[in-house]
Amino acid sequence: MESMEQRVREFIGTTFPVDAGEQLDTHQDLLDAGVVDSIGVLTIVTWIEETFEVTVDDEDVLPENLGSIAGIVAYVTRKQQEAA
């Protein structure tokens, strides 16, 4: 079974193409790296809600939650634990 990090990495890589030779670091800031912009953040929010069946509250749309692969994984894990 694919890990959550693998799923997030695959989504980011296919939705927001980066240089073919570039491997995104798990903690790399996706906004600072130019991988995503503000519209891209909304795309990530929609994907998280549809894929992991959690609600992303407006106050949760923060760089520490959605600004890196590690941040997204930690945020979704926390939301799933809260819902359980």
PDB file of N, CA, C and O in Angstrom:
ATOM      1  N   MET A   1       0.835  -1.186   0.000  1.00  0.00           N
ATOM      2  CA  MET A   1       0.000   0.000   0.000  1.00  0.00           C
ATOM      3  C   MET A   1       0.880   1.249   0.000  1.00  0.00           C
ATOM      4  O   MET A   1       1.904   1.312   0.680  1.00  0.00           O
ATOM      5  N   GLU A   2       0.465   2.202  -0.754  1.00  0.00           N
ATOM      6  CA  GLU A   2       1.214   3.443  -0.911  1.00  0.00           C
ATOM      7  C   GLU A   2       1.098   4.288   0.366  1.00  0.00           C
ATOM      8  O   GLU A   2       0.005   4.430   0.915  1.00  0.00           O
ATOM      9  N   SER A   3       2.208   4.845   0.834  1.00  0.00           N
ATOM     10  CA  SER A   3       2.165   5.680   2.030  1.00  0.00           C
ATOM     11  C   SER A   3       1.532   7.025   1.702  1.00  0.00           C
ATOM     12  O   SER A   3       1.432   7.412   0.538  1.00  0.00           O
ATOM     13  N   MET A   4       1.109   7.727   2.744  1.00  0.00           N
ATOM     14  CA  MET A   4       0.517   9.041   2.531  1.00  0.00           C
ATOM     15  C   MET A   4       1.535   9.977   1.895  1.00  0.00           C
ATOM     16  O   MET A   4       1.186  10.760   1.012  1.00  0.00           O
ATOM     17  N   GLU A   5       2.786   9.907   2.334  1.00  0.00           N
ATOM     18  CA  GLU A   5       3.810  10.770   1.745  1.00  0.00           C
ATOM     19  C   GLU A   5       3.960  10.489   0.253  1.00  0.00           C
ATOM     20  O   GLU A   5       4.098  11.423  -0.537  1.00  0.00           O
ATOM     21  N   GLN A   6       3.935   9.227  -0.141  1.00  0.00           N
ATOM     22  CA  GLN A   6       4.045   8.881  -1.558  1.00  0.00           C
ATOM     23  C   GLN A   6       2.863   9.441  -2.341  1.00  0.00           C
ATOM     24  O   GLN A   6       3.036   9.945  -3.451  1.00  0.00           O
ATOM     25  N   ARG A   7       1.660   9.356  -1.768  1.00  0.00           N
ATOM     26  CA  ARG A   7       0.471   9.877  -2.439  1.00  0.00           C
ATOM     27  C   ARG A   7       0.557  11.391  -2.609  1.00  0.00           C
ATOM     28  O   ARG A   7       0.237  11.920  -3.674  1.00  0.00           O
ATOM     29  N   VAL A   8       0.992  12.086  -1.556  1.00  0.00           N
ATOM     30  CA  VAL A   8       1.123  13.543  -1.615  1.00  0.00           C
ATOM     31  C   VAL A   8       2.190  13.914  -2.634  1.00  0.00           C
ATOM     32  O   VAL A   8       1.980  14.799  -3.463  1.00  0.00           O
ATOM     33  N   ARG A   9       3.328  13.243  -2.573  1.00  0.00           N
ATOM     34  CA  ARG A   9       4.432  13.525  -3.501  1.00  0.00           C
ATOM     35  C   ARG A   9       3.990  13.305  -4.954  1.00  0.00           C
ATOM     36  O   ARG A   9       4.306  14.108  -5.833  1.00  0.00           O
ATOM     37  N   GLU A  10       3.267  12.223  -5.194  1.00  0.00           N
ATOM     38  CA  GLU A  10       2.781  11.932  -6.547  1.00  0.00           C
ATOM     39  C   GLU A  10       1.806  13.007  -7.026  1.00  0.00           C
ATOM     40  O   GLU A  10       1.885  13.456  -8.169  1.00  0.00           O
ATOM     41  N   PHE A  11       0.888  13.418  -6.151  1.00  0.00           N
ATOM     42  CA  PHE A  11      -0.068  14.464  -6.510  1.00  0.00           C
ATOM     43  C   PHE A  11       0.652  15.770  -6.836  1.00  0.00           C
ATOM     44  O   PHE A  11       0.378  16.392  -7.863  1.00  0.00           O
ATOM     45  N   ILE A  12       1.560  16.182  -5.977  1.00  0.00           N
ATOM     46  CA  ILE A  12       2.308  17.433  -6.203  1.00  0.00           C
ATOM     47  C   ILE A  12       3.078  17.342  -7.515  1.00  0.00           C
ATOM     48  O   ILE A  12       3.060  18.277  -8.316  1.00  0.00           O
ATOM     49  N   GLY A  13       3.757  16.214  -7.737  1.00  0.00           N
ATOM     50  CA  GLY A  13       4.575  16.039  -8.937  1.00  0.00           C
ATOM     51  C   GLY A  13       3.783  16.037 -10.232  1.00  0.00           C
ATOM     52  O   GLY A  13       4.268  16.530 -11.251  1.00  0.00           O
ATOM     53  N   THR A  14       2.573  15.492 -10.212  1.00  0.00           N
ATOM     54  CA  THR A  14       1.779  15.437 -11.443  1.00  0.00           C
ATOM     55  C   THR A  14       0.935  16.687 -11.641  1.00  0.00           C
ATOM     56  O   THR A  14       0.644  17.059 -12.778  1.00  0.00           O
ATOM     57  N   THR A  15       0.542  17.335 -10.564  1.00  0.00           N
ATOM     58  CA  THR A  15      -0.311  18.523 -10.669  1.00  0.00           C
ATOM     59  C   THR A  15       0.504  19.792 -10.885  1.00  0.00           C
ATOM     60  O   THR A  15       0.077  20.702 -11.596  1.00  0.00           O
ATOM     61  N   PHE A  16       1.658  19.843 -10.277  1.00  0.00           N
ATOM     62  CA  PHE A  16       2.521  21.019 -10.354  1.00  0.00           C
ATOM     63  C   PHE A  16       3.890  20.568 -10.865  1.00  0.00           C
ATOM     64  O   PHE A  16       4.825  20.404 -10.082  1.00  0.00           O
ATOM     65  N   PRO A  17       4.004  20.368 -12.175  1.00  0.00           N
ATOM     66  CA  PRO A  17       5.249  19.819 -12.724  1.00  0.00           C
ATOM     67  C   PRO A  17       6.490  20.636 -12.326  1.00  0.00           C
ATOM     68  O   PRO A  17       6.509  21.864 -12.402  1.00  0.00           O
ATOM     69  N   VAL A  18       7.492  19.917 -11.912  1.00  0.00           N
ATOM     70  CA  VAL A  18       8.794  20.508 -11.611  1.00  0.00           C
ATOM     71  C   VAL A  18       9.793  19.943 -12.616  1.00  0.00           C
ATOM     72  O   VAL A  18       9.466  19.030 -13.375  1.00  0.00           O
ATOM     73  N   ASP A  19      10.991  20.476 -12.622  1.00  0.00           N
ATOM     74  CA  ASP A  19      12.015  19.969 -13.542  1.00  0.00           C
ATOM     75  C   ASP A  19      12.153  18.461 -13.390  1.00  0.00           C
ATOM     76  O   ASP A  19      12.153  17.936 -12.276  1.00  0.00           O
ATOM     77  N   ALA A  20      12.269  17.783 -14.498  1.00  0.00           N
ATOM     78  CA  ALA A  20      12.326  16.317 -14.498  1.00  0.00           C
ATOM     79  C   ALA A  20      13.410  15.780 -13.572  1.00  0.00           C
ATOM     80  O   ALA A  20      13.225  14.735 -12.949  1.00  0.00           O
ATOM     81  N   GLY A  21      14.524  16.472 -13.473  1.00  0.00           N
ATOM     82  CA  GLY A  21      15.620  15.995 -12.642  1.00  0.00           C
ATOM     83  C   GLY A  21      15.517  16.425 -11.191  1.00  0.00           C
ATOM     84  O   GLY A  21      16.318  16.003 -10.356  1.00  0.00           O
ATOM     85  N   GLU A  22      14.528  17.268 -10.883  1.00  0.00           N
ATOM     86  CA  GLU A  22      14.416  17.809  -9.528  1.00  0.00           C
ATOM     87  C   GLU A  22      13.576  16.898  -8.644  1.00  0.00           C
ATOM     88  O   GLU A  22      12.455  16.531  -8.997  1.00  0.00           O
ATOM     89  N   GLN A  23      14.121  16.545  -7.509  1.00  0.00           N
ATOM     90  CA  GLN A  23      13.412  15.747  -6.513  1.00  0.00           C
ATOM     91  C   GLN A  23      13.064  16.693  -5.370  1.00  0.00           C
ATOM     92  O   GLN A  23      13.955  17.280  -4.757  1.00  0.00           O
ATOM     93  N   LEU A  24      11.794  16.841  -5.084  1.00  0.00           N
ATOM     94  CA  LEU A  24      11.383  17.739  -4.008  1.00  0.00           C
ATOM     95  C   LEU A  24      11.753  17.147  -2.656  1.00  0.00           C
ATOM     96  O   LEU A  24      11.494  15.977  -2.374  1.00  0.00           O
ATOM     97  N   ASP A  25      12.364  17.982  -1.832  1.00  0.00           N
ATOM     98  CA  ASP A  25      12.673  17.588  -0.465  1.00  0.00           C
ATOM     99  C   ASP A  25      11.366  17.589   0.333  1.00  0.00           C
ATOM    100  O   ASP A  25      10.499  18.431   0.102  1.00  0.00           O
ATOM    101  N   THR A  26      11.229  16.673   1.246  1.00  0.00           N
ATOM    102  CA  THR A  26      10.002  16.540   2.034  1.00  0.00           C
ATOM    103  C   THR A  26       9.657  17.821   2.780  1.00  0.00           C
ATOM    104  O   THR A  26       8.480  18.138   2.951  1.00  0.00           O
ATOM    105  N   HIS A  27      10.664  18.556   3.223  1.00  0.00           N
ATOM    106  CA  HIS A  27      10.436  19.764   4.018  1.00  0.00           C
ATOM    107  C   HIS A  27      10.586  21.048   3.193  1.00  0.00           C
ATOM    108  O   HIS A  27      10.508  22.146   3.745  1.00  0.00           O
ATOM    109  N   GLN A  28      10.797  20.924   1.899  1.00  0.00           N
ATOM    110  CA  GLN A  28      10.981  22.083   1.036  1.00  0.00           C
ATOM    111  C   GLN A  28       9.703  22.912   0.982  1.00  0.00           C
ATOM    112  O   GLN A  28       8.611  22.366   0.823  1.00  0.00           O
ATOM    113  N   ASP A  29       9.839  24.237   1.114  1.00  0.00           N
ATOM    114  CA  ASP A  29       8.691  25.139   1.037  1.00  0.00           C
ATOM    115  C   ASP A  29       8.242  25.231  -0.416  1.00  0.00           C
ATOM    116  O   ASP A  29       8.965  25.750  -1.267  1.00  0.00           O
ATOM    117  N   LEU A  30       7.047  24.725  -0.690  1.00  0.00           N
ATOM    118  CA  LEU A  30       6.548  24.642  -2.060  1.00  0.00           C
ATOM    119  C   LEU A  30       6.260  26.017  -2.654  1.00  0.00           C
ATOM    120  O   LEU A  30       6.395  26.206  -3.863  1.00  0.00           O
ATOM    121  N   LEU A  31       5.868  26.973  -1.824  1.00  0.00           N
ATOM    122  CA  LEU A  31       5.625  28.331  -2.310  1.00  0.00           C
ATOM    123  C   LEU A  31       6.935  29.027  -2.643  1.00  0.00           C
ATOM    124  O   LEU A  31       7.080  29.604  -3.721  1.00  0.00           O
ATOM    125  N   ASP A  32       7.892  28.974  -1.718  1.00  0.00           N
ATOM    126  CA  ASP A  32       9.195  29.615  -1.943  1.00  0.00           C
ATOM    127  C   ASP A  32       9.913  29.021  -3.141  1.00  0.00           C
ATOM    128  O   ASP A  32      10.623  29.729  -3.855  1.00  0.00           O
ATOM    129  N   ALA A  33       9.733  27.719  -3.368  1.00  0.00           N
ATOM    130  CA  ALA A  33      10.388  27.044  -4.491  1.00  0.00           C
ATOM    131  C   ALA A  33       9.689  27.329  -5.815  1.00  0.00           C
ATOM    132  O   ALA A  33      10.192  26.958  -6.876  1.00  0.00           O
ATOM    133  N   GLY A  34       8.531  27.987  -5.756  1.00  0.00           N
ATOM    134  CA  GLY A  34       7.801  28.294  -6.976  1.00  0.00           C
ATOM    135  C   GLY A  34       7.037  27.107  -7.542  1.00  0.00           C
ATOM    136  O   GLY A  34       6.592  27.140  -8.689  1.00  0.00           O
ATOM    137  N   VAL A  35       6.885  26.062  -6.742  1.00  0.00           N
ATOM    138  CA  VAL A  35       6.159  24.872  -7.196  1.00  0.00           C
ATOM    139  C   VAL A  35       4.672  25.156  -7.230  1.00  0.00           C
ATOM    140  O   VAL A  35       3.992  24.784  -8.187  1.00  0.00           O
ATOM    141  N   VAL A  36       4.152  25.815  -6.192  1.00  0.00           N
ATOM    142  CA  VAL A  36       2.734  26.176  -6.140  1.00  0.00           C
ATOM    143  C   VAL A  36       2.598  27.673  -5.884  1.00  0.00           C
ATOM    144  O   VAL A  36       3.505  28.322  -5.363  1.00  0.00           O
ATOM    145  N   ASP A  37       1.436  28.201  -6.267  1.00  0.00           N
ATOM    146  CA  ASP A  37       1.095  29.590  -5.963  1.00  0.00           C
ATOM    147  C   ASP A  37      -0.194  29.566  -5.144  1.00  0.00           C
ATOM    148  O   ASP A  37      -0.616  28.502  -4.690  1.00  0.00           O
ATOM    149  N   SER A  38      -0.814  30.708  -4.954  1.00  0.00           N
ATOM    150  CA  SER A  38      -2.009  30.753  -4.108  1.00  0.00           C
ATOM    151  C   SER A  38      -3.152  29.920  -4.676  1.00  0.00           C
ATOM    152  O   SER A  38      -3.905  29.313  -3.914  1.00  0.00           O
ATOM    153  N   ILE A  39      -3.294  29.879  -5.981  1.00  0.00           N
ATOM    154  CA  ILE A  39      -4.322  29.029  -6.601  1.00  0.00           C
ATOM    155  C   ILE A  39      -3.951  27.564  -6.394  1.00  0.00           C
ATOM    156  O   ILE A  39      -4.829  26.726  -6.187  1.00  0.00           O
ATOM    157  N   GLY A  40      -2.683  27.256  -6.447  1.00  0.00           N
ATOM    158  CA  GLY A  40      -2.216  25.894  -6.201  1.00  0.00           C
ATOM    159  C   GLY A  40      -2.550  25.415  -4.796  1.00  0.00           C
ATOM    160  O   GLY A  40      -2.854  24.240  -4.596  1.00  0.00           O
ATOM    161  N   VAL A  41      -2.495  26.317  -3.827  1.00  0.00           N
ATOM    162  CA  VAL A  41      -2.854  25.958  -2.452  1.00  0.00           C
ATOM    163  C   VAL A  41      -4.319  25.527  -2.408  1.00  0.00           C
ATOM    164  O   VAL A  41      -4.663  24.557  -1.733  1.00  0.00           O
ATOM    165  N   LEU A  42      -5.175  26.246  -3.123  1.00  0.00           N
ATOM    166  CA  LEU A  42      -6.594  25.868  -3.167  1.00  0.00           C
ATOM    167  C   LEU A  42      -6.779  24.513  -3.834  1.00  0.00           C
ATOM    168  O   LEU A  42      -7.648  23.739  -3.432  1.00  0.00           O
ATOM    169  N   THR A  43      -5.979  24.222  -4.837  1.00  0.00           N
ATOM    170  CA  THR A  43      -6.019  22.920  -5.499  1.00  0.00           C
ATOM    171  C   THR A  43      -5.627  21.826  -4.515  1.00  0.00           C
ATOM    172  O   THR A  43      -6.245  20.762  -4.487  1.00  0.00           O
ATOM    173  N   ILE A  44      -4.607  22.084  -3.712  1.00  0.00           N
ATOM    174  CA  ILE A  44      -4.165  21.116  -2.697  1.00  0.00           C
ATOM    175  C   ILE A  44      -5.278  20.898  -1.668  1.00  0.00           C
ATOM    176  O   ILE A  44      -5.548  19.762  -1.277  1.00  0.00           O
ATOM    177  N   VAL A  45      -5.919  21.978  -1.232  1.00  0.00           N
ATOM    178  CA  VAL A  45      -7.008  21.869  -0.248  1.00  0.00           C
ATOM    179  C   VAL A  45      -8.118  20.971  -0.794  1.00  0.00           C
ATOM    180  O   VAL A  45      -8.590  20.070  -0.100  1.00  0.00           O
ATOM    181  N   THR A  46      -8.531  21.216  -2.031  1.00  0.00           N
ATOM    182  CA  THR A  46      -9.595  20.421  -2.647  1.00  0.00           C
ATOM    183  C   THR A  46      -9.190  18.960  -2.729  1.00  0.00           C
ATOM    184  O   THR A  46      -9.986  18.074  -2.418  1.00  0.00           O
ATOM    185  N   TRP A  47      -7.960  18.705  -3.146  1.00  0.00           N
ATOM    186  CA  TRP A  47      -7.464  17.326  -3.259  1.00  0.00           C
ATOM    187  C   TRP A  47      -7.449  16.632  -1.895  1.00  0.00           C
ATOM    188  O   TRP A  47      -7.861  15.478  -1.782  1.00  0.00           O
ATOM    189  N   ILE A  48      -6.978  17.330  -0.866  1.00  0.00           N
ATOM    190  CA  ILE A  48      -6.947  16.750   0.485  1.00  0.00           C
ATOM    191  C   ILE A  48      -8.356  16.362   0.908  1.00  0.00           C
ATOM    192  O   ILE A  48      -8.580  15.255   1.399  1.00  0.00           O
ATOM    193  N   GLU A  49      -9.307  17.274   0.719  1.00  0.00           N
ATOM    194  CA  GLU A  49     -10.683  16.998   1.155  1.00  0.00           C
ATOM    195  C   GLU A  49     -11.286  15.815   0.407  1.00  0.00           C
ATOM    196  O   GLU A  49     -11.975  14.989   1.005  1.00  0.00           O
ATOM    197  N   GLU A  50     -11.032  15.730  -0.885  1.00  0.00           N
ATOM    198  CA  GLU A  50     -11.591  14.642  -1.688  1.00  0.00           C
ATOM    199  C   GLU A  50     -10.871  13.314  -1.447  1.00  0.00           C
ATOM    200  O   GLU A  50     -11.510  12.264  -1.378  1.00  0.00           O
ATOM    201  N   THR A  51      -9.575  13.357  -1.321  1.00  0.00           N
ATOM    202  CA  THR A  51      -8.773  12.141  -1.203  1.00  0.00           C
ATOM    203  C   THR A  51      -8.824  11.529   0.190  1.00  0.00           C
ATOM    204  O   THR A  51      -8.945  10.313   0.340  1.00  0.00           O
ATOM    205  N   PHE A  52      -8.732  12.375   1.200  1.00  0.00           N
ATOM    206  CA  PHE A  52      -8.614  11.876   2.569  1.00  0.00           C
ATOM    207  C   PHE A  52      -9.890  12.078   3.389  1.00  0.00           C
ATOM    208  O   PHE A  52      -9.944  11.725   4.568  1.00  0.00           O
ATOM    209  N   GLU A  53     -10.906  12.644   2.758  1.00  0.00           N
ATOM    210  CA  GLU A  53     -12.216  12.837   3.382  1.00  0.00           C
ATOM    211  C   GLU A  53     -12.129  13.564   4.720  1.00  0.00           C
ATOM    212  O   GLU A  53     -12.726  13.149   5.713  1.00  0.00           O
ATOM    213  N   VAL A  54     -11.372  14.656   4.720  1.00  0.00           N
ATOM    214  CA  VAL A  54     -11.298  15.543   5.875  1.00  0.00           C
ATOM    215  C   VAL A  54     -11.664  16.944   5.402  1.00  0.00           C
ATOM    216  O   VAL A  54     -11.532  17.266   4.221  1.00  0.00           O
ATOM    217  N   THR A  55     -12.121  17.765   6.326  1.00  0.00           N
ATOM    218  CA  THR A  55     -12.447  19.146   5.997  1.00  0.00           C
ATOM    219  C   THR A  55     -11.265  20.025   6.378  1.00  0.00           C
ATOM    220  O   THR A  55     -10.773  19.974   7.505  1.00  0.00           O
ATOM    221  N   VAL A  56     -10.819  20.828   5.428  1.00  0.00           N
ATOM    222  CA  VAL A  56      -9.742  21.782   5.689  1.00  0.00           C
ATOM    223  C   VAL A  56     -10.404  23.103   6.050  1.00  0.00           C
ATOM    224  O   VAL A  56     -10.972  23.775   5.188  1.00  0.00           O
ATOM    225  N   ASP A  57     -10.332  23.471   7.313  1.00  0.00           N
ATOM    226  CA  ASP A  57     -10.926  24.720   7.773  1.00  0.00           C
ATOM    227  C   ASP A  57     -10.106  25.909   7.275  1.00  0.00           C
ATOM    228  O   ASP A  57      -8.892  25.809   7.093  1.00  0.00           O
ATOM    229  N   ASP A  58     -10.797  27.046   7.055  1.00  0.00           N
ATOM    230  CA  ASP A  58     -10.117  28.236   6.553  1.00  0.00           C
ATOM    231  C   ASP A  58      -8.910  28.615   7.409  1.00  0.00           C
ATOM    232  O   ASP A  58      -7.864  28.999   6.887  1.00  0.00           O
ATOM    233  N   GLU A  59      -9.068  28.501   8.740  1.00  0.00           N
ATOM    234  CA  GLU A  59      -7.968  28.898   9.622  1.00  0.00           C
ATOM    235  C   GLU A  59      -6.794  27.920   9.576  1.00  0.00           C
ATOM    236  O   GLU A  59      -5.728  28.203  10.122  1.00  0.00           O
ATOM    237  N   ASP A  60      -6.989  26.765   8.923  1.00  0.00           N
ATOM    238  CA  ASP A  60      -5.916  25.780   8.783  1.00  0.00           C
ATOM    239  C   ASP A  60      -5.086  25.968   7.515  1.00  0.00           C
ATOM    240  O   ASP A  60      -4.078  25.287   7.325  1.00  0.00           O
ATOM    241  N   VAL A  61      -5.507  26.890   6.650  1.00  0.00           N
ATOM    242  CA  VAL A  61      -4.777  27.128   5.407  1.00  0.00           C
ATOM    243  C   VAL A  61      -3.577  28.022   5.738  1.00  0.00           C
ATOM    244  O   VAL A  61      -3.594  29.237   5.541  1.00  0.00           O
ATOM    245  N   LEU A  62      -2.549  27.365   6.245  1.00  0.00           N
ATOM    246  CA  LEU A  62      -1.334  28.029   6.705  1.00  0.00           C
ATOM    247  C   LEU A  62      -0.120  27.332   6.117  1.00  0.00           C
ATOM    248  O   LEU A  62      -0.175  26.140   5.814  1.00  0.00           O
ATOM    249  N   PRO A  63       0.977  28.061   5.952  1.00  0.00           N
ATOM    250  CA  PRO A  63       2.191  27.438   5.402  1.00  0.00           C
ATOM    251  C   PRO A  63       2.662  26.220   6.183  1.00  0.00           C
ATOM    252  O   PRO A  63       3.144  25.257   5.586  1.00  0.00           O
ATOM    253  N   GLU A  64       2.533  26.242   7.510  1.00  0.00           N
ATOM    254  CA  GLU A  64       2.999  25.094   8.284  1.00  0.00           C
ATOM    255  C   GLU A  64       2.151  23.849   8.041  1.00  0.00           C
ATOM    256  O   GLU A  64       2.623  22.735   8.271  1.00  0.00           O
ATOM    257  N   ASN A  65       0.913  24.011   7.581  1.00  0.00           N
ATOM    258  CA  ASN A  65       0.047  22.871   7.290  1.00  0.00           C
ATOM    259  C   ASN A  65       0.117  22.433   5.832  1.00  0.00           C
ATOM    260  O   ASN A  65       0.057  21.238   5.543  1.00  0.00           O
ATOM    261  N   LEU A  66       0.243  23.375   4.917  1.00  0.00           N
ATOM    262  CA  LEU A  66       0.110  23.058   3.499  1.00  0.00           C
ATOM    263  C   LEU A  66       1.298  23.496   2.654  1.00  0.00           C
ATOM    264  O   LEU A  66       1.242  23.410   1.427  1.00  0.00           O
ATOM    265  N   GLY A  67       2.370  23.964   3.282  1.00  0.00           N
ATOM    266  CA  GLY A  67       3.472  24.529   2.536  1.00  0.00           C
ATOM    267  C   GLY A  67       4.569  23.570   2.123  1.00  0.00           C
ATOM    268  O   GLY A  67       5.480  23.943   1.383  1.00  0.00           O
ATOM    269  N   SER A  68       4.486  22.332   2.599  1.00  0.00           N
ATOM    270  CA  SER A  68       5.500  21.342   2.235  1.00  0.00           C
ATOM    271  C   SER A  68       4.852  19.965   2.237  1.00  0.00           C
ATOM    272  O   SER A  68       3.751  19.789   2.758  1.00  0.00           O
ATOM    273  N   ILE A  69       5.530  19.007   1.661  1.00  0.00           N
ATOM    274  CA  ILE A  69       5.021  17.631   1.666  1.00  0.00           C
ATOM    275  C   ILE A  69       4.892  17.145   3.103  1.00  0.00           C
ATOM    276  O   ILE A  69       3.875  16.553   3.465  1.00  0.00           O
ATOM    277  N   ALA A  70       5.902  17.385   3.920  1.00  0.00           N
ATOM    278  CA  ALA A  70       5.864  16.967   5.330  1.00  0.00           C
ATOM    279  C   ALA A  70       4.724  17.645   6.073  1.00  0.00           C
ATOM    280  O   ALA A  70       4.049  17.011   6.883  1.00  0.00           O
ATOM    281  N   GLY A  71       4.505  18.925   5.805  1.00  0.00           N
ATOM    282  CA  GLY A  71       3.426  19.665   6.451  1.00  0.00           C
ATOM    283  C   GLY A  71       2.061  19.112   6.090  1.00  0.00           C
ATOM    284  O   GLY A  71       1.189  18.986   6.950  1.00  0.00           O
ATOM    285  N   ILE A  72       1.875  18.784   4.822  1.00  0.00           N
ATOM    286  CA  ILE A  72       0.599  18.221   4.361  1.00  0.00           C
ATOM    287  C   ILE A  72       0.352  16.872   5.028  1.00  0.00           C
ATOM    288  O   ILE A  72      -0.749  16.610   5.513  1.00  0.00           O
ATOM    289  N   VAL A  73       1.368  16.018   5.054  1.00  0.00           N
ATOM    290  CA  VAL A  73       1.231  14.692   5.667  1.00  0.00           C
ATOM    291  C   VAL A  73       0.882  14.835   7.149  1.00  0.00           C
ATOM    292  O   VAL A  73      -0.029  14.163   7.633  1.00  0.00           O
ATOM    293  N   ALA A  74       1.589  15.694   7.869  1.00  0.00           N
ATOM    294  CA  ALA A  74       1.334  15.886   9.299  1.00  0.00           C
ATOM    295  C   ALA A  74      -0.069  16.444   9.528  1.00  0.00           C
ATOM    296  O   ALA A  74      -0.768  16.014  10.446  1.00  0.00           O
ATOM    297  N   TYR A  75      -0.480  17.395   8.699  1.00  0.00           N
ATOM    298  CA  TYR A  75      -1.801  18.010   8.840  1.00  0.00           C
ATOM    299  C   TYR A  75      -2.905  16.977   8.609  1.00  0.00           C
ATOM    300  O   TYR A  75      -3.823  16.866   9.422  1.00  0.00           O
ATOM    301  N   VAL A  76      -2.827  16.227   7.519  1.00  0.00           N
ATOM    302  CA  VAL A  76      -3.861  15.232   7.210  1.00  0.00           C
ATOM    303  C   VAL A  76      -3.898  14.156   8.293  1.00  0.00           C
ATOM    304  O   VAL A  76      -4.980  13.726   8.694  1.00  0.00           O
ATOM    305  N   THR A  77      -2.753  13.722   8.764  1.00  0.00           N
ATOM    306  CA  THR A  77      -2.698  12.714   9.830  1.00  0.00           C
ATOM    307  C   THR A  77      -3.401  13.239  11.074  1.00  0.00           C
ATOM    308  O   THR A  77      -4.186  12.528  11.701  1.00  0.00           O
ATOM    309  N   ARG A  78      -3.115  14.484  11.425  1.00  0.00           N
ATOM    310  CA  ARG A  78      -3.738  15.091  12.609  1.00  0.00           C
ATOM    311  C   ARG A  78      -5.266  15.191  12.439  1.00  0.00           C
ATOM    312  O   ARG A  78      -6.015  14.883  13.365  1.00  0.00           O
ATOM    313  N   LYS A  79      -5.717  15.619  11.261  1.00  0.00           N
ATOM    314  CA  LYS A  79      -7.155  15.745  10.997  1.00  0.00           C
ATOM    315  C   LYS A  79      -7.850  14.382  11.035  1.00  0.00           C
ATOM    316  O   LYS A  79      -8.971  14.271  11.531  1.00  0.00           O
ATOM    317  N   GLN A  80      -7.196  13.362  10.519  1.00  0.00           N
ATOM    318  CA  GLN A  80      -7.780  12.027  10.550  1.00  0.00           C
ATOM    319  C   GLN A  80      -7.876  11.504  11.981  1.00  0.00           C
ATOM    320  O   GLN A  80      -8.855  10.849  12.339  1.00  0.00           O
ATOM    321  N   GLN A  81      -6.866  11.790  12.796  1.00  0.00           N
ATOM    322  CA  GLN A  81      -6.887  11.364  14.198  1.00  0.00           C
ATOM    323  C   GLN A  81      -7.991  12.090  14.977  1.00  0.00           C
ATOM    324  O   GLN A  81      -8.649  11.495  15.830  1.00  0.00           O
ATOM    325  N   GLU A  82      -8.187  13.377  14.678  1.00  0.00           N
ATOM    326  CA  GLU A  82      -9.235  14.141  15.339  1.00  0.00           C
ATOM    327  C   GLU A  82     -10.616  13.599  14.985  1.00  0.00           C
ATOM    328  O   GLU A  82     -11.526  13.608  15.814  1.00  0.00           O
ATOM    329  N   ALA A  83     -10.765  13.130  13.753  1.00  0.00           N
ATOM    330  CA  ALA A  83     -12.060  12.628  13.284  1.00  0.00           C
ATOM    331  C   ALA A  83     -12.371  11.227  13.817  1.00  0.00           C
ATOM    332  O   ALA A  83     -13.530  10.816  13.870  1.00  0.00           O
ATOM    333  N   ALA A  84     -11.325  10.506  14.209  1.00  0.00           N
ATOM    334  CA  ALA A  84     -11.523   9.114  14.658  1.00  0.00           C
ATOM    335  C   ALA A  84     -12.106   9.016  16.041  1.00  0.00           C
ATOM    336  O   ALA A  84     -12.324   7.914  16.542  1.00  0.00           O
TER     337      ALA A  84
END
